[in-house]
């Protein structure tokens, strides 16, 4: 059973309009989407796509803190 936050090869094909694994991989690299190679092609997460779109800050980006003196 697929986790709802996971995007499979088929999902990536629908998202990008591309069919070949190499073409989708190149699209991911150009757009800064982190992905994994798996038996059935590529997979990523909704969060990885959102991060590439700048919709939420990266987890390892330190947040500014207000210091009161």
PDB file of N, H, CA, C and O in Angstrom:
ATOM      1  N   UNK A   1       0.840  -1.188   0.000  1.00  0.00           N
ATOM      2  CA  UNK A   1       0.000   0.000   0.000  1.00  0.00           C
ATOM      3  C   UNK A   1       0.882   1.247   0.000  1.00  0.00           C
ATOM      4  O   UNK A   1       1.844   1.346   0.762  1.00  0.00           O
ATOM      5  N   UNK A   2       0.542   2.172  -0.848  1.00  0.00           N
ATOM      6  H   UNK A   2      -0.239   2.091  -1.467  1.00  0.00           H
ATOM      7  CA  UNK A   2       1.319   3.397  -1.018  1.00  0.00           C
ATOM      8  C   UNK A   2       0.930   4.432   0.037  1.00  0.00           C
ATOM      9  O   UNK A   2      -0.249   4.631   0.331  1.00  0.00           O
ATOM     10  N   UNK A   3       1.939   5.079   0.594  1.00  0.00           N
ATOM     11  H   UNK A   3       2.897   4.917   0.356  1.00  0.00           H
ATOM     12  CA  UNK A   3       1.708   6.182   1.534  1.00  0.00           C
ATOM     13  C   UNK A   3       1.210   7.392   0.741  1.00  0.00           C
ATOM     14  O   UNK A   3       1.712   7.649  -0.353  1.00  0.00           O
ATOM     15  N   UNK A   4       0.233   8.140   1.267  1.00  0.00           N
ATOM     16  H   UNK A   4      -0.175   7.931   2.155  1.00  0.00           H
ATOM     17  CA  UNK A   4      -0.337   9.275   0.523  1.00  0.00           C
ATOM     18  C   UNK A   4       0.666  10.379   0.181  1.00  0.00           C
ATOM     19  O   UNK A   4       0.448  11.132  -0.768  1.00  0.00           O
ATOM     20  N   UNK A   5       1.754  10.487   0.933  1.00  0.00           N
ATOM     21  H   UNK A   5       1.931   9.875   1.704  1.00  0.00           H
ATOM     22  CA  UNK A   5       2.735  11.538   0.667  1.00  0.00           C
ATOM     23  C   UNK A   5       3.780  11.110  -0.362  1.00  0.00           C
ATOM     24  O   UNK A   5       4.642  11.906  -0.733  1.00  0.00           O
ATOM     25  N   UNK A   6       3.710   9.862  -0.826  1.00  0.00           N
ATOM     26  H   UNK A   6       3.009   9.216  -0.525  1.00  0.00           H
ATOM     27  CA  UNK A   6       4.672   9.334  -1.781  1.00  0.00           C
ATOM     28  C   UNK A   6       4.198   9.576  -3.207  1.00  0.00           C
ATOM     29  O   UNK A   6       3.021   9.398  -3.520  1.00  0.00           O
ATOM     30  N   UNK A   7       5.117   9.980  -4.058  1.00  0.00           N
ATOM     31  H   UNK A   7       6.073  10.124  -3.804  1.00  0.00           H
ATOM     32  CA  UNK A   7       4.835  10.107  -5.487  1.00  0.00           C
ATOM     33  C   UNK A   7       5.613   9.018  -6.213  1.00  0.00           C
ATOM     34  O   UNK A   7       6.843   8.991  -6.162  1.00  0.00           O
ATOM     35  N   UNK A   8       4.905   8.127  -6.883  1.00  0.00           N
ATOM     36  H   UNK A   8       3.906   8.149  -6.924  1.00  0.00           H
ATOM     37  CA  UNK A   8       5.515   7.008  -7.597  1.00  0.00           C
ATOM     38  C   UNK A   8       5.927   7.434  -9.003  1.00  0.00           C
ATOM     39  O   UNK A   8       5.691   8.569  -9.418  1.00  0.00           O
ATOM     40  N   UNK A   9       6.543   6.507  -9.723  1.00  0.00           N
ATOM     41  H   UNK A   9       6.735   5.585  -9.386  1.00  0.00           H
ATOM     42  CA  UNK A   9       6.909   6.745 -11.116  1.00  0.00           C
ATOM     43  C   UNK A   9       5.682   7.187 -11.915  1.00  0.00           C
ATOM     44  O   UNK A   9       5.747   8.139 -12.693  1.00  0.00           O
ATOM     45  N   UNK A  10       4.580   6.496 -11.717  1.00  0.00           N
ATOM     46  H   UNK A  10       4.527   5.723 -11.085  1.00  0.00           H
ATOM     47  CA  UNK A  10       3.346   6.844 -12.435  1.00  0.00           C
ATOM     48  C   UNK A  10       2.881   8.261 -12.080  1.00  0.00           C
ATOM     49  O   UNK A  10       2.456   9.015 -12.955  1.00  0.00           O
ATOM     50  N   UNK A  11       2.964   8.615 -10.808  1.00  0.00           N
ATOM     51  H   UNK A  11       3.309   8.002 -10.097  1.00  0.00           H
ATOM     52  CA  UNK A  11       2.595   9.971 -10.384  1.00  0.00           C
ATOM     53  C   UNK A  11       3.504  11.008 -11.037  1.00  0.00           C
ATOM     54  O   UNK A  11       3.043  12.058 -11.485  1.00  0.00           O
ATOM     55  N   UNK A  12       4.804  10.700 -11.085  1.00  0.00           N
ATOM     56  H   UNK A  12       5.178   9.847 -10.721  1.00  0.00           H
ATOM     57  CA  UNK A  12       5.760  11.626 -11.699  1.00  0.00           C
ATOM     58  C   UNK A  12       5.515  11.759 -13.200  1.00  0.00           C
ATOM     59  O   UNK A  12       5.686  12.839 -13.766  1.00  0.00           O
ATOM     60  N   UNK A  13       5.114  10.665 -13.842  1.00  0.00           N
ATOM     61  H   UNK A  13       4.975   9.788 -13.382  1.00  0.00           H
ATOM     62  CA  UNK A  13       4.760  10.730 -15.264  1.00  0.00           C
ATOM     63  C   UNK A  13       3.581  11.673 -15.471  1.00  0.00           C
ATOM     64  O   UNK A  13       3.589  12.496 -16.386  1.00  0.00           O
ATOM     65  N   UNK A  14       2.567  11.548 -14.617  1.00  0.00           N
ATOM     66  H   UNK A  14       2.561  10.879 -13.874  1.00  0.00           H
ATOM     67  CA  UNK A  14       1.400  12.432 -14.709  1.00  0.00           C
ATOM     68  C   UNK A  14       1.778  13.886 -14.429  1.00  0.00           C
ATOM     69  O   UNK A  14       1.302  14.795 -15.110  1.00  0.00           O
ATOM     70  N   UNK A  15       2.624  14.102 -13.437  1.00  0.00           N
ATOM     71  H   UNK A  15       3.010  13.364 -12.884  1.00  0.00           H
ATOM     72  CA  UNK A  15       3.029  15.452 -13.038  1.00  0.00           C
ATOM     73  C   UNK A  15       3.841  16.149 -14.123  1.00  0.00           C
ATOM     74  O   UNK A  15       3.617  17.321 -14.425  1.00  0.00           O
ATOM     75  N   UNK A  16       4.792  15.410 -14.709  1.00  0.00           N
ATOM     76  H   UNK A  16       4.974  14.457 -14.464  1.00  0.00           H
ATOM     77  CA  UNK A  16       5.727  16.017 -15.660  1.00  0.00           C
ATOM     78  C   UNK A  16       5.297  15.910 -17.116  1.00  0.00           C
ATOM     79  O   UNK A  16       5.735  16.696 -17.956  1.00  0.00           O
ATOM     80  N   UNK A  17       4.436  14.934 -17.415  1.00  0.00           N
ATOM     81  H   UNK A  17       4.080  14.296 -16.732  1.00  0.00           H
ATOM     82  CA  UNK A  17       4.077  14.675 -18.805  1.00  0.00           C
ATOM     83  C   UNK A  17       5.135  13.869 -19.538  1.00  0.00           C
ATOM     84  O   UNK A  17       5.055  13.692 -20.754  1.00  0.00           O
ATOM     85  N   UNK A  18       6.124  13.382 -18.807  1.00  0.00           N
ATOM     86  H   UNK A  18       6.189  13.526 -17.819  1.00  0.00           H
ATOM     87  CA  UNK A  18       7.214  12.590 -19.382  1.00  0.00           C
ATOM     88  C   UNK A  18       6.994  11.116 -19.062  1.00  0.00           C
ATOM     89  O   UNK A  18       6.302  10.786 -18.099  1.00  0.00           O
ATOM     90  N   UNK A  19       7.585  10.218 -19.873  1.00  0.00           N
ATOM     91  H   UNK A  19       8.147  10.486 -20.656  1.00  0.00           H
ATOM     92  CA  UNK A  19       7.406   8.783 -19.644  1.00  0.00           C
ATOM     93  C   UNK A  19       8.712   8.068 -19.299  1.00  0.00           C
ATOM     94  O   UNK A  19       8.703   7.116 -18.520  1.00  0.00           O
ATOM     95  N   UNK A  20       9.819   8.507 -19.860  1.00  0.00           N
ATOM     96  H   UNK A  20       9.826   9.281 -20.493  1.00  0.00           H
ATOM     97  CA  UNK A  20      11.095   7.826 -19.651  1.00  0.00           C
ATOM     98  C   UNK A  20      11.690   8.202 -18.301  1.00  0.00           C
ATOM     99  O   UNK A  20      11.656   9.359 -17.883  1.00  0.00           O
ATOM    100  N   UNK A  21      12.236   7.186 -17.629  1.00  0.00           N
ATOM    101  H   UNK A  21      12.264   6.246 -17.969  1.00  0.00           H
ATOM    102  CA  UNK A  21      12.836   7.401 -16.309  1.00  0.00           C
ATOM    103  C   UNK A  21      13.938   8.453 -16.390  1.00  0.00           C
ATOM    104  O   UNK A  21      14.015   9.340 -15.539  1.00  0.00           O
ATOM    105  N   UNK A  22      14.787   8.359 -17.405  1.00  0.00           N
ATOM    106  H   UNK A  22      14.725   7.639 -18.096  1.00  0.00           H
ATOM    107  CA  UNK A  22      15.900   9.311 -17.535  1.00  0.00           C
ATOM    108  C   UNK A  22      15.394  10.743 -17.718  1.00  0.00           C
ATOM    109  O   UNK A  22      15.983  11.683 -17.185  1.00  0.00           O
ATOM    110  N   UNK A  23      14.321  10.906 -18.459  1.00  0.00           N
ATOM    111  H   UNK A  23      13.842  10.142 -18.892  1.00  0.00           H
ATOM    112  CA  UNK A  23      13.759  12.244 -18.676  1.00  0.00           C
ATOM    113  C   UNK A  23      13.165  12.797 -17.385  1.00  0.00           C
ATOM    114  O   UNK A  23      13.318  13.980 -17.083  1.00  0.00           O
ATOM    115  N   UNK A  24      12.490  11.944 -16.628  1.00  0.00           N
ATOM    116  H   UNK A  24      12.366  10.982 -16.873  1.00  0.00           H
ATOM    117  CA  UNK A  24      11.917  12.384 -15.349  1.00  0.00           C
ATOM    118  C   UNK A  24      13.028  12.690 -14.354  1.00  0.00           C
ATOM    119  O   UNK A  24      12.929  13.647 -13.587  1.00  0.00           O
ATOM    120  N   UNK A  25      14.083  11.885 -14.363  1.00  0.00           N
ATOM    121  H   UNK A  25      14.163  11.107 -14.987  1.00  0.00           H
ATOM    122  CA  UNK A  25      15.225  12.135 -13.484  1.00  0.00           C
ATOM    123  C   UNK A  25      15.859  13.487 -13.817  1.00  0.00           C
ATOM    124  O   UNK A  25      16.192  14.254 -12.913  1.00  0.00           O
ATOM    125  N   UNK A  26      16.025  13.779 -15.094  1.00  0.00           N
ATOM    126  H   UNK A  26      15.754  13.157 -15.828  1.00  0.00           H
ATOM    127  CA  UNK A  26      16.585  15.073 -15.506  1.00  0.00           C
ATOM    128  C   UNK A  26      15.674  16.214 -15.065  1.00  0.00           C
ATOM    129  O   UNK A  26      16.155  17.258 -14.625  1.00  0.00           O
ATOM    130  N   UNK A  27      14.360  16.022 -15.181  1.00  0.00           N
ATOM    131  H   UNK A  27      13.969  15.175 -15.539  1.00  0.00           H
ATOM    132  CA  UNK A  27      13.392  17.034 -14.737  1.00  0.00           C
ATOM    133  C   UNK A  27      13.544  17.287 -13.239  1.00  0.00           C
ATOM    134  O   UNK A  27      13.570  18.435 -12.796  1.00  0.00           O
ATOM    135  N   UNK A  28      13.646  16.203 -12.463  1.00  0.00           N
ATOM    136  H   UNK A  28      13.625  15.271 -12.824  1.00  0.00           H
ATOM    137  CA  UNK A  28      13.816  16.339 -11.008  1.00  0.00           C
ATOM    138  C   UNK A  28      15.092  17.103 -10.680  1.00  0.00           C
ATOM    139  O   UNK A  28      15.092  17.985  -9.822  1.00  0.00           O
ATOM    140  N   UNK A  29      16.176  16.762 -11.365  1.00  0.00           N
ATOM    141  H   UNK A  29      16.177  16.045 -12.062  1.00  0.00           H
ATOM    142  CA  UNK A  29      17.449  17.432 -11.107  1.00  0.00           C
ATOM    143  C   UNK A  29      17.379  18.913 -11.469  1.00  0.00           C
ATOM    144  O   UNK A  29      17.856  19.759 -10.714  1.00  0.00           O
ATOM    145  N   UNK A  30      16.788  19.229 -12.618  1.00  0.00           N
ATOM    146  H   UNK A  30      16.400  18.542 -13.231  1.00  0.00           H
ATOM    147  CA  UNK A  30      16.658  20.639 -13.048  1.00  0.00           C
ATOM    148  C   UNK A  30      15.824  21.457 -12.076  1.00  0.00           C
ATOM    149  O   UNK A  30      16.077  22.644 -11.869  1.00  0.00           O
ATOM    150  N   UNK A  31      14.830  20.813 -11.483  1.00  0.00           N
ATOM    151  H   UNK A  31      14.625  19.849 -11.651  1.00  0.00           H
ATOM    152  CA  UNK A  31      13.897  21.525 -10.611  1.00  0.00           C
ATOM    153  C   UNK A  31      14.216  21.382  -9.129  1.00  0.00           C
ATOM    154  O   UNK A  31      13.469  21.880  -8.287  1.00  0.00           O
ATOM    155  N   UNK A  32      15.314  20.710  -8.799  1.00  0.00           N
ATOM    156  H   UNK A  32      15.921  20.306  -9.483  1.00  0.00           H
ATOM    157  CA  UNK A  32      15.731  20.596  -7.406  1.00  0.00           C
ATOM    158  C   UNK A  32      14.855  19.681  -6.566  1.00  0.00           C
ATOM    159  O   UNK A  32      14.747  19.863  -5.353  1.00  0.00           O
ATOM    160  N   UNK A  33      14.227  18.692  -7.207  1.00  0.00           N
ATOM    161  H   UNK A  33      14.315  18.544  -8.192  1.00  0.00           H
ATOM    162  CA  UNK A  33      13.382  17.737  -6.486  1.00  0.00           C
ATOM    163  C   UNK A  33      14.226  16.529  -6.100  1.00  0.00           C
ATOM    164  O   UNK A  33      14.786  15.857  -6.967  1.00  0.00           O
ATOM    165  N   UNK A  34      14.317  16.256  -4.820  1.00  0.00           N
ATOM    166  H   UNK A  34      13.862  16.801  -4.116  1.00  0.00           H
ATOM    167  CA  UNK A  34      15.043  15.069  -4.360  1.00  0.00           C
ATOM    168  C   UNK A  34      14.206  13.832  -4.647  1.00  0.00           C
ATOM    169  O   UNK A  34      12.983  13.854  -4.509  1.00  0.00           O
ATOM    170  N   UNK A  35      14.868  12.755  -5.046  1.00  0.00           N
ATOM    171  H   UNK A  35      15.862  12.737  -5.158  1.00  0.00           H
ATOM    172  CA  UNK A  35      14.167  11.539  -5.440  1.00  0.00           C
ATOM    173  C   UNK A  35      15.029  10.316  -5.143  1.00  0.00           C
ATOM    174  O   UNK A  35      16.213  10.433  -4.826  1.00  0.00           O
ATOM    175  N   UNK A  36      14.420   9.159  -5.250  1.00  0.00           N
ATOM    176  H   UNK A  36      13.458   9.065  -5.507  1.00  0.00           H
ATOM    177  CA  UNK A  36      15.123   7.888  -5.110  1.00  0.00           C
ATOM    178  C   UNK A  36      14.880   7.052  -6.353  1.00  0.00           C
ATOM    179  O   UNK A  36      13.816   7.127  -6.967  1.00  0.00           O
ATOM    180  N   UNK A  37      15.882   6.250  -6.720  1.00  0.00           N
ATOM    181  H   UNK A  37      16.747   6.189  -6.222  1.00  0.00           H
ATOM    182  CA  UNK A  37      15.693   5.241  -7.771  1.00  0.00           C
ATOM    183  C   UNK A  37      15.232   3.968  -7.075  1.00  0.00           C
ATOM    184  O   UNK A  37      15.869   3.506  -6.129  1.00  0.00           O
ATOM    185  N   UNK A  38      14.135   3.408  -7.540  1.00  0.00           N
ATOM    186  H   UNK A  38      13.618   3.784  -8.309  1.00  0.00           H
ATOM    187  CA  UNK A  38      13.594   2.168  -6.994  1.00  0.00           C
ATOM    188  C   UNK A  38      13.352   1.198  -8.146  1.00  0.00           C
ATOM    189  O   UNK A  38      13.545   1.546  -9.311  1.00  0.00           O
ATOM    190  N   UNK A  39      12.925  -0.028  -7.813  1.00  0.00           N
ATOM    191  H   UNK A  39      12.767  -0.311  -6.867  1.00  0.00           H
ATOM    192  CA  UNK A  39      12.707  -1.046  -8.846  1.00  0.00           C
ATOM    193  C   UNK A  39      11.801  -0.568  -9.974  1.00  0.00           C
ATOM    194  O   UNK A  39      12.046  -0.858 -11.145  1.00  0.00           O
ATOM    195  N   UNK A  40      10.771   0.154  -9.618  1.00  0.00           N
ATOM    196  H   UNK A  40      10.572   0.389  -8.667  1.00  0.00           H
ATOM    197  CA  UNK A  40       9.763   0.555 -10.606  1.00  0.00           C
ATOM    198  C   UNK A  40      10.001   1.946 -11.178  1.00  0.00           C
ATOM    199  O   UNK A  40       9.077   2.548 -11.724  1.00  0.00           O
ATOM    200  N   UNK A  41      11.207   2.467 -11.066  1.00  0.00           N
ATOM    201  H   UNK A  41      11.959   1.978 -10.623  1.00  0.00           H
ATOM    202  CA  UNK A  41      11.522   3.785 -11.618  1.00  0.00           C
ATOM    203  C   UNK A  41      12.019   4.735 -10.556  1.00  0.00           C
ATOM    204  O   UNK A  41      12.982   4.440  -9.849  1.00  0.00           O
ATOM    205  N   UNK A  42      11.368   5.871 -10.443  1.00  0.00           N
ATOM    206  H   UNK A  42      10.585   6.111 -11.017  1.00  0.00           H
ATOM    207  CA  UNK A  42      11.744   6.883  -9.459  1.00  0.00           C
ATOM    208  C   UNK A  42      10.596   7.084  -8.490  1.00  0.00           C
ATOM    209  O   UNK A  42       9.441   6.795  -8.804  1.00  0.00           O
ATOM    210  N   UNK A  43      10.926   7.582  -7.314  1.00  0.00           N
ATOM    211  H   UNK A  43      11.864   7.817  -7.060  1.00  0.00           H
ATOM    212  CA  UNK A  43       9.881   7.996  -6.379  1.00  0.00           C
ATOM    213  C   UNK A  43      10.392   9.194  -5.593  1.00  0.00           C
ATOM    214  O   UNK A  43      11.596   9.395  -5.433  1.00  0.00           O
ATOM    215  N   UNK A  44       9.452   9.969  -5.116  1.00  0.00           N
ATOM    216  H   UNK A  44       8.475   9.805  -5.246  1.00  0.00           H
ATOM    217  CA  UNK A  44       9.760  11.137  -4.301  1.00  0.00           C
ATOM    218  C   UNK A  44       8.578  11.363  -3.368  1.00  0.00           C
ATOM    219  O   UNK A  44       7.708  10.503  -3.231  1.00  0.00           O
ATOM    220  N   UNK A  45       8.555  12.504  -2.741  1.00  0.00           N
ATOM    221  H   UNK A  45       9.262  13.203  -2.852  1.00  0.00           H
ATOM    222  CA  UNK A  45       7.448  12.816  -1.838  1.00  0.00           C
ATOM    223  C   UNK A  45       6.820  14.150  -2.231  1.00  0.00           C
ATOM    224  O   UNK A  45       7.437  14.967  -2.914  1.00  0.00           O
ATOM    225  N   UNK A  46       5.610  14.346  -1.795  1.00  0.00           N
ATOM    226  H   UNK A  46       5.109  13.682  -1.240  1.00  0.00           H
ATOM    227  CA  UNK A  46       4.935  15.629  -2.003  1.00  0.00           C
ATOM    228  C   UNK A  46       5.764  16.732  -1.348  1.00  0.00           C
ATOM    229  O   UNK A  46       5.894  17.825  -1.899  1.00  0.00           O
ATOM    230  N   UNK A  47       6.316  16.449  -0.186  1.00  0.00           N
ATOM    231  H   UNK A  47       6.211  15.562   0.262  1.00  0.00           H
ATOM    232  CA  UNK A  47       7.130  17.426   0.539  1.00  0.00           C
ATOM    233  C   UNK A  47       8.364  17.839  -0.269  1.00  0.00           C
ATOM    234  O   UNK A  47       8.739  19.011  -0.265  1.00  0.00           O
ATOM    235  N   UNK A  48       8.994  16.888  -0.960  1.00  0.00           N
ATOM    236  H   UNK A  48       8.689  15.936  -0.964  1.00  0.00           H
ATOM    237  CA  UNK A  48      10.172  17.206  -1.772  1.00  0.00           C
ATOM    238  C   UNK A  48       9.802  18.127  -2.932  1.00  0.00           C
ATOM    239  O   UNK A  48      10.559  19.039  -3.267  1.00  0.00           O
ATOM    240  N   UNK A  49       8.656  17.894  -3.538  1.00  0.00           N
ATOM    241  H   UNK A  49       8.041  17.153  -3.266  1.00  0.00           H
ATOM    242  CA  UNK A  49       8.192  18.758  -4.629  1.00  0.00           C
ATOM    243  C   UNK A  49       7.859  20.141  -4.082  1.00  0.00           C
ATOM    244  O   UNK A  49       8.212  21.153  -4.688  1.00  0.00           O
ATOM    245  N   UNK A  50       7.184  20.187  -2.944  1.00  0.00           N
ATOM    246  H   UNK A  50       6.898  19.365  -2.452  1.00  0.00           H
ATOM    247  CA  UNK A  50       6.850  21.478  -2.332  1.00  0.00           C
ATOM    248  C   UNK A  50       8.109  22.249  -1.958  1.00  0.00           C
ATOM    249  O   UNK A  50       8.167  23.464  -2.147  1.00  0.00           O
ATOM    250  N   UNK A  51       9.115  21.563  -1.433  1.00  0.00           N
ATOM    251  H   UNK A  51       9.069  20.576  -1.279  1.00  0.00           H
ATOM    252  CA  UNK A  51      10.373  22.230  -1.070  1.00  0.00           C
ATOM    253  C   UNK A  51      11.038  22.821  -2.311  1.00  0.00           C
ATOM    254  O   UNK A  51      11.565  23.933  -2.266  1.00  0.00           O
ATOM    255  N   UNK A  52      11.014  22.080  -3.414  1.00  0.00           N
ATOM    256  H   UNK A  52      10.587  21.177  -3.451  1.00  0.00           H
ATOM    257  CA  UNK A  52      11.605  22.575  -4.656  1.00  0.00           C
ATOM    258  C   UNK A  52      10.860  23.801  -5.173  1.00  0.00           C
ATOM    259  O   UNK A  52      11.444  24.655  -5.839  1.00  0.00           O
ATOM    260  N   UNK A  53       9.578  23.881  -4.865  1.00  0.00           N
ATOM    261  H   UNK A  53       9.103  23.187  -4.324  1.00  0.00           H
ATOM    262  CA  UNK A  53       8.762  25.025  -5.284  1.00  0.00           C
ATOM    263  C   UNK A  53       8.875  26.195  -4.311  1.00  0.00           C
ATOM    264  O   UNK A  53       8.322  27.266  -4.560  1.00  0.00           O
ATOM    265  N   UNK A  54       9.594  25.993  -3.200  1.00  0.00           N
ATOM    266  H   UNK A  54      10.043  25.123  -2.998  1.00  0.00           H
ATOM    267  CA  UNK A  54       9.760  27.051  -2.213  1.00  0.00           C
ATOM    268  C   UNK A  54       8.552  27.243  -1.318  1.00  0.00           C
ATOM    269  O   UNK A  54       8.382  28.308  -0.725  1.00  0.00           O
ATOM    270  N   UNK A  55       7.702  26.216  -1.212  1.00  0.00           N
ATOM    271  H   UNK A  55       7.840  25.351  -1.694  1.00  0.00           H
ATOM    272  CA  UNK A  55       6.487  26.346  -0.413  1.00  0.00           C
ATOM    273  C   UNK A  55       6.713  26.174   1.074  1.00  0.00           C
ATOM    274  O   UNK A  55       5.874  26.585   1.876  1.00  0.00           O
ATOM    275  N   UNK A  56       7.829  25.574   1.461  1.00  0.00           N
ATOM    276  H   UNK A  56       8.511  25.240   0.810  1.00  0.00           H
ATOM    277  CA  UNK A  56       8.180  25.503   2.879  1.00  0.00           C
ATOM    278  C   UNK A  56       9.691  25.434   2.994  1.00  0.00           C
ATOM    279  O   UNK A  56      10.353  24.896   2.107  1.00  0.00           O
ATOM    280  N   UNK A  57      10.245  25.969   4.069  1.00  0.00           N
ATOM    281  H   UNK A  57       9.707  26.406   4.790  1.00  0.00           H
ATOM    282  CA  UNK A  57      11.701  26.004   4.223  1.00  0.00           C
ATOM    283  C   UNK A  57      12.272  24.608   4.407  1.00  0.00           C
ATOM    284  O   UNK A  57      11.617  23.717   4.946  1.00  0.00           O
ATOM    285  N   UNK A  58      13.485  24.439   3.956  1.00  0.00           N
ATOM    286  H   UNK A  58      14.018  25.163   3.518  1.00  0.00           H
ATOM    287  CA  UNK A  58      14.192  23.174   4.158  1.00  0.00           C
ATOM    288  C   UNK A  58      14.368  22.920   5.647  1.00  0.00           C
ATOM    289  O   UNK A  58      14.530  23.856   6.429  1.00  0.00           O
ATOM    290  N   UNK A  59      14.335  21.679   6.027  1.00  0.00           N
ATOM    291  H   UNK A  59      14.203  20.918   5.392  1.00  0.00           H
ATOM    292  CA  UNK A  59      14.450  21.311   7.443  1.00  0.00           C
ATOM    293  C   UNK A  59      15.805  21.711   8.017  1.00  0.00           C
ATOM    294  O   UNK A  59      15.906  22.035   9.200  1.00  0.00           O
ATOM    295  N   UNK A  60      16.854  21.691   7.182  1.00  0.00           N
ATOM    296  H   UNK A  60      16.772  21.427   6.220  1.00  0.00           H
ATOM    297  CA  UNK A  60      18.183  21.996   7.708  1.00  0.00           C
ATOM    298  C   UNK A  60      18.520  23.488   7.625  1.00  0.00           C
ATOM    299  O   UNK A  60      19.635  23.879   7.971  1.00  0.00           O
ATOM    300  N   UNK A  61      17.592  24.322   7.178  1.00  0.00           N
ATOM    301  H   UNK A  61      16.686  24.004   6.897  1.00  0.00           H
ATOM    302  CA  UNK A  61      17.824  25.756   7.132  1.00  0.00           C
ATOM    303  C   UNK A  61      17.525  26.349   8.502  1.00  0.00           C
ATOM    304  O   UNK A  61      16.392  26.271   8.977  1.00  0.00           O
ATOM    305  N   UNK A  62      18.533  26.942   9.142  1.00  0.00           N
ATOM    306  H   UNK A  62      19.454  27.005   8.757  1.00  0.00           H
ATOM    307  CA  UNK A  62      18.281  27.502  10.472  1.00  0.00           C
ATOM    308  C   UNK A  62      17.293  28.661  10.402  1.00  0.00           C
ATOM    309  O   UNK A  62      17.366  29.502   9.506  1.00  0.00           O
ATOM    310  N   UNK A  63      16.396  28.692  11.331  1.00  0.00           N
ATOM    311  H   UNK A  63      16.336  28.009  12.059  1.00  0.00           H
ATOM    312  CA  UNK A  63      15.409  29.760  11.406  1.00  0.00           C
ATOM    313  C   UNK A  63      15.983  30.906  12.240  1.00  0.00           C
ATOM    314  O   UNK A  63      16.673  30.676  13.233  1.00  0.00           O
ATOM    315  N   UNK A  64      15.694  32.124  11.834  1.00  0.00           N
ATOM    316  H   UNK A  64      15.133  32.311  11.027  1.00  0.00           H
ATOM    317  CA  UNK A  64      16.150  33.282  12.602  1.00  0.00           C
ATOM    318  C   UNK A  64      15.371  33.354  13.902  1.00  0.00           C
ATOM    319  O   UNK A  64      14.165  33.114  13.950  1.00  0.00           O
ATOM    320  N   UNK A  65      16.093  33.687  14.936  1.00  0.00           N
ATOM    321  H   UNK A  65      17.073  33.882  14.897  1.00  0.00           H
ATOM    322  CA  UNK A  65      15.455  33.824  16.237  1.00  0.00           C
ATOM    323  C   UNK A  65      15.579  35.268  16.694  1.00  0.00           C
ATOM    324  O   UNK A  65      16.591  35.927  16.455  1.00  0.00           O
ATOM    325  N   UNK A  66      14.549  35.742  17.346  1.00  0.00           N
ATOM    326  H   UNK A  66      13.727  35.207  17.541  1.00  0.00           H
ATOM    327  CA  UNK A  66      14.573  37.091  17.896  1.00  0.00           C
ATOM    328  C   UNK A  66      15.204  37.026  19.277  1.00  0.00           C
ATOM    329  O   UNK A  66      14.813  36.221  20.121  1.00  0.00           O
ATOM    330  N   UNK A  67      16.180  37.882  19.486  1.00  0.00           N
ATOM    331  H   UNK A  67      16.498  38.537  18.800  1.00  0.00           H
ATOM    332  CA  UNK A  67      16.849  37.955  20.782  1.00  0.00           C
ATOM    333  C   UNK A  67      16.479  39.278  21.435  1.00  0.00           C
ATOM    334  O   UNK A  67      16.731  40.345  20.875  1.00  0.00           O
ATOM    335  N   UNK A  68      15.893  39.209  22.594  1.00  0.00           N
ATOM    336  H   UNK A  68      15.688  38.342  23.049  1.00  0.00           H
ATOM    337  CA  UNK A  68      15.538  40.411  23.341  1.00  0.00           C
ATOM    338  C   UNK A  68      16.596  40.664  24.409  1.00  0.00           C
ATOM    339  O   UNK A  68      16.973  39.757  25.151  1.00  0.00           O
ATOM    340  N   UNK A  69      17.075  41.922  24.478  1.00  0.00           N
ATOM    341  H   UNK A  69      16.768  42.658  23.875  1.00  0.00           H
ATOM    342  CA  UNK A  69      18.077  42.287  25.479  1.00  0.00           C
ATOM    343  C   UNK A  69      17.480  43.211  26.490  1.00  0.00           C
ATOM    344  O   UNK A  69      18.167  43.635  27.420  1.00  0.00           O
TER     345      UNK A  69
END
